[in-house]
Amino acid sequence: MVHLTNIRREEYCQQLVSDTIKHFGQLDILVNSAGVLVGGPLESLSLEQYDKQMEINCRSVVCLSQLAIPHLVKTKGNIVNVSSVTGTRSFPGVMAYCMSKSAVDQLTRCAALELADRGVRVNAVNPGVIITELHTRSGMGPEKYKTFLEHCKSTHALGRPGEVMEVAKPIAFLASDDASFITGQTLGVDGGT
């Protein structure tokens, strides 16, 4: 089932969860992976840009989690949030993004404690630089992106940026029964940054 929606709108999030339940009959796993990168230092970041960053990277995680919890309690399911290394470390020029991912990390830990007694686990992955469209969609041009990826050779201990499947597999692990005694964790998937 493919469902494209605007997660900034609560009614669309409600429809997404409702359509999922109608199609599958239950909900076992919620992976909150939508995200945007709004660049800019504090002095020049507009409140509109800040709000967009927080609505997509934080508010949508809260909204979708709230909507999914009643269904996840029934199935003893779990939530995996996609955060970032920027949730644990600060970087200049991407303050709002760092703030949003730090909020996702705290949400993960708090929700894990709140839902543990009902058998619902909550974890997150914190990727380093992964080759996706995140940076180019944020306005980074092709040459700058190429230079940025080249720079990863010195910022990532493994000497390269990561691939999407290198994040997908830890997500699948955290969502599986193999991780049945893991909750409230933020797992670095960052090539040793």
C-alpha positions as CSV (number, residue, x, y, z in Angstrom):
1,M,0.0,0.0,0.0
2,V,1.4,3.4,-1.0
3,H,-0.1,6.5,0.5
4,L,1.2,9.9,-0.3
5,T,0.0,12.6,2.1
6,N,0.8,16.0,3.7
7,I,1.8,15.0,7.3
8,R,1.7,18.7,8.3
9,R,-2.1,18.3,8.4
10,E,-3.7,16.3,11.2
11,E,-6.7,15.2,9.1
12,Y,-4.3,13.7,6.6
13,C,-2.5,11.8,9.3
14,Q,-5.8,10.5,10.6
15,Q,-6.7,9.3,7.1
16,L,-3.3,7.6,6.7
17,V,-3.8,5.6,9.9
18,S,-7.4,4.9,9.1
19,D,-6.6,3.7,5.5
20,T,-3.8,1.5,6.9
21,I,-6.2,-0.2,9.4
22,K,-8.8,-0.7,6.7
23,H,-6.3,-2.2,4.3
24,F,-4.3,-4.5,6.8
25,G,-6.8,-4.9,9.6
26,Q,-4.2,-4.0,12.2
27,L,-1.1,-1.9,12.8
28,D,2.1,-3.6,14.1
29,I,4.8,-1.0,13.3
30,L,5.0,2.7,12.9
31,V,8.1,4.1,11.3
32,N,8.3,7.9,11.5
33,S,10.7,8.7,8.7
34,A,9.4,11.8,7.0
35,G,11.8,14.7,7.4
36,V,13.1,17.9,5.9
37,L,16.2,19.9,6.3
38,V,15.9,23.7,6.8
39,G,19.3,25.3,6.8
40,G,20.3,28.6,8.1
41,P,21.8,30.2,11.2
42,L,19.6,31.6,14.0
43,E,20.0,35.1,12.9
44,S,18.6,34.6,9.4
45,L,16.2,31.7,10.0
46,S,12.6,32.8,9.5
47,L,9.9,31.7,11.9
48,E,8.1,30.3,8.9
49,Q,11.1,28.1,8.1
50,Y,11.4,27.1,11.7
51,D,7.7,26.2,11.9
52,K,8.0,24.0,8.8
53,Q,11.0,22.2,10.2
54,M,9.3,21.5,13.5
55,E,5.9,20.6,11.9
56,I,7.4,17.9,9.7
57,N,10.2,16.6,11.8
58,C,8.5,16.8,15.3
59,R,4.8,17.5,15.2
60,S,4.1,14.8,12.6
61,V,5.9,12.2,14.8
62,V,3.7,13.2,17.8
63,C,0.5,13.2,15.7
64,L,1.1,9.9,14.0
65,S,2.3,8.2,17.2
66,Q,-0.8,9.4,19.1
67,L,-3.0,8.0,16.3
68,A,-1.2,4.7,16.1
69,I,-0.8,4.0,19.8
70,P,-4.3,2.5,20.3
71,H,-3.7,0.1,17.4
72,L,-0.1,-0.7,18.5
73,V,-1.3,-1.5,22.1
74,K,-3.7,-4.1,20.6
75,T,-0.9,-5.8,18.6
76,K,2.0,-5.2,21.1
77,G,3.6,-3.4,18.2
78,N,6.3,-0.8,18.2
79,I,7.5,2.6,16.9
80,V,10.8,3.3,15.2
81,N,11.6,7.0,14.7
82,V,14.2,8.2,12.2
83,S,16.3,10.9,14.0
84,S,19.8,12.0,13.1
85,V,23.3,12.4,14.6
86,T,22.3,16.0,14.8
87,G,19.9,15.0,17.6
88,T,22.9,14.3,19.8
89,R,25.5,16.8,18.5
90,S,25.3,20.4,17.4
91,F,26.3,21.7,13.9
92,P,26.4,25.3,12.7
93,G,24.0,26.4,10.0
94,V,21.3,23.8,10.7
95,M,20.1,24.8,14.1
96,A,16.4,24.1,13.5
97,Y,17.2,20.7,12.1
98,C,19.4,19.9,15.1
99,M,16.6,21.0,17.5
100,S,14.0,19.0,15.7
101,K,16.0,15.8,15.8
102,S,16.9,16.3,19.5
103,A,13.2,16.6,20.1
104,V,12.6,13.3,18.3
105,D,15.3,11.6,20.6
106,Q,13.5,12.9,23.7
107,L,10.1,11.9,22.3
108,T,11.5,8.4,21.7
109,R,12.8,8.0,25.3
110,C,9.7,9.5,26.9
111,A,7.2,7.5,24.8
112,A,9.2,4.3,25.5
113,L,8.7,4.8,29.3
114,E,5.1,5.7,28.9
115,L,4.2,2.8,26.7
116,A,6.4,0.0,28.1
117,D,3.7,-1.3,30.6
118,R,1.4,-1.8,27.6
119,G,4.0,-3.8,25.6
120,V,4.7,-1.2,23.0
121,R,8.4,-0.5,22.3
122,V,9.7,2.8,21.0
123,N,13.2,3.3,19.5
124,A,15.0,5.5,17.1
125,V,17.9,5.3,14.6
126,N,20.3,8.3,14.4
127,P,21.9,8.2,10.9
128,G,24.9,10.1,9.9
129,V,25.1,11.4,6.3
130,I,23.1,9.0,4.1
131,I,22.9,9.4,0.3
132,T,19.3,10.5,-0.1
133,E,17.6,13.6,-1.6
134,L,17.4,15.3,1.8
135,H,20.2,17.8,1.1
136,T,19.4,18.5,-2.5
137,R,15.7,19.1,-1.6
138,S,16.9,21.6,1.0
139,G,18.5,23.6,-1.7
140,M,22.0,22.2,-1.9
141,G,23.2,22.4,-5.5
142,P,24.9,19.4,-7.3
143,E,28.4,20.6,-6.9
144,K,28.0,21.6,-3.3
145,Y,26.4,18.2,-2.6
146,K,29.3,16.4,-4.3
147,T,31.7,18.3,-2.1
148,F,29.6,17.6,1.0
149,L,29.7,13.8,0.3
150,E,33.4,14.0,-0.4
151,H,33.9,15.7,3.0
152,C,32.3,12.6,4.6
153,K,35.5,10.8,4.0
154,S,37.0,12.8,6.8
155,T,34.0,13.2,9.1
156,H,32.9,9.5,9.1
157,A,35.3,7.0,10.6
158,L,34.4,4.5,7.9
159,G,35.4,7.1,5.3
160,R,32.2,7.4,3.4
161,P,28.5,8.4,3.6
162,G,26.0,5.7,4.2
163,E,23.4,4.0,1.9
164,V,19.7,3.9,2.5
165,M,19.7,0.1,3.1
166,E,22.3,0.6,5.8
167,V,19.6,2.5,7.8
168,A,16.6,0.4,6.6
169,K,18.1,-2.8,8.0
170,P,18.6,-1.4,11.6
171,I,15.0,-0.1,11.4
172,A,13.8,-3.5,10.4
173,F,15.8,-5.0,13.3
174,L,14.4,-2.6,15.9
175,A,10.9,-3.3,14.6
176,S,11.4,-7.1,14.8
177,D,11.0,-9.6,17.6
178,D,14.8,-9.9,17.6
179,A,14.7,-6.5,19.4
180,S,12.0,-7.6,21.9
181,F,14.0,-6.4,24.9
182,I,15.1,-3.1,23.4
183,T,13.1,0.1,24.1
184,G,14.0,3.8,24.6
185,Q,17.2,3.5,22.6
186,T,18.6,5.9,19.9
187,L,20.9,3.8,17.7
188,G,23.7,5.6,15.9
189,V,23.9,4.4,12.3
190,D,26.5,6.9,11.4
191,G,29.7,5.3,10.1
192,G,31.5,6.3,13.2
193,T,30.9,10.1,13.2
